[in-house]
Amino acid sequence: MAATPKPDILAAFEAAKGFMPVGEGLALYGAAVEAGALGLPLLEVGTYCGRSTILLADAARAAGVSAITVDHHRGSEEQQPGWEYHDPSVVDPEVGQMDTLPTFRRALFHAGLEEHVVAIVGRSPQVARAWGGPLGLVFIDGGHTDEHATADYEGWAPHVAPGGLLLIHDVFPDPVDEWTGQAPYRVYLRALASGAFTEVSVTDSLRVLRRTGTGI
């Protein structure tokens, strides 16, 4: 049976701003606990306001490793003004740009998990090029264009250790979801076709893959 978070952690997850449903969150947590046994950091691309980070951080705490979260905190395409997922409460009034970093930090503080997280503020491809070590888990939950999803995959999938897990969020096979989930879906298909990853589980739009071969 997959591990489940304690009630206070689940409550913190549900209270945080974000879009991940509870069912997918539980699948993420179970994968993170499993990957934590490798003794390597757990990394996510796409922090937003820390909803999923809370689960990764709690799993990292239990394993004695760090949760790494990477985001420029300016919001992805669909979170900009005029788009469906725009939230005016996370706009910095001084510069007129999205800034989810303060909201994320508050969520992590209230969950009591700050010391278990390394938050990297930057663009995923740049951070990936500077990253040097293996990872027990990579959770791709960033931009939904082909450019961004592909860059996240090409930047971070090579760092997944043998036996480690690659998670891809917002995988929607239906072409009607071109804006929200087709790019992650194409990345998911690429990962399977590479021979480097084998599917472990499917929970709604969340795919969990294990590194069982080399390459990406």
Steps between C-alpha positions, in 0.01 A plus 500: 500500500634845407595732782253776586566839659395575855182706540686827574709468184196415288317798651794728415500365144129565460530850649779607263421674172533269203322271261602143591204290619532293817508169313798606291663646809476167679659327201777761498562449870515122468751528215709751696517275804608209281762706319629637828634154582775563240646764731506764226326839470145524369453779243199668349480740209218746555455616859215748452374556857638184658203266499692197369822615667342435838457132416850464355649676802327272748618192311851649485493566874412137569783379275760743632550663159411839352211603281617732221245721327573708189290790374548857374182589692371725221223256407462277198316597182148420616547696827560838336239782503207424276539123523285245680740419783606855581489588871528876564588438866847377399590802286772729636334844481833681482623328185166381361625143456403167651705417809400176672814479715358674812184285491713187461720595795199561723351161408826325581535689828150411616564135412817502712712375211732789411818327614439202274470698175752669275312750286680601182368816333589478134400360165502125478739457202760729655482326836517157335817594316660594832379190685762231550367209704259207477142528622269241650192667354428764237148641488430702183216744558610816320389676183257333262645603165708252303800730542480504878392140560771370267765718663398376844521140386831537317648700785397283793426144384874425456545560874252230607709228667465131405186377672391859560163642403395749232157653557316703237192703590212624286520217247182520293486270194186666358590757229230731640748571780765640267573799723491329840639154447610397153861613540544300824329209323752515215786509751350198676483309170860596426614370840331165438635475145855571620527161668648678803176514697227250586154603615423429865158657548234732361288719727276730298746741329805387700739245349769325706790342310808318625846521346576150379742583220744762382446819303187712467 
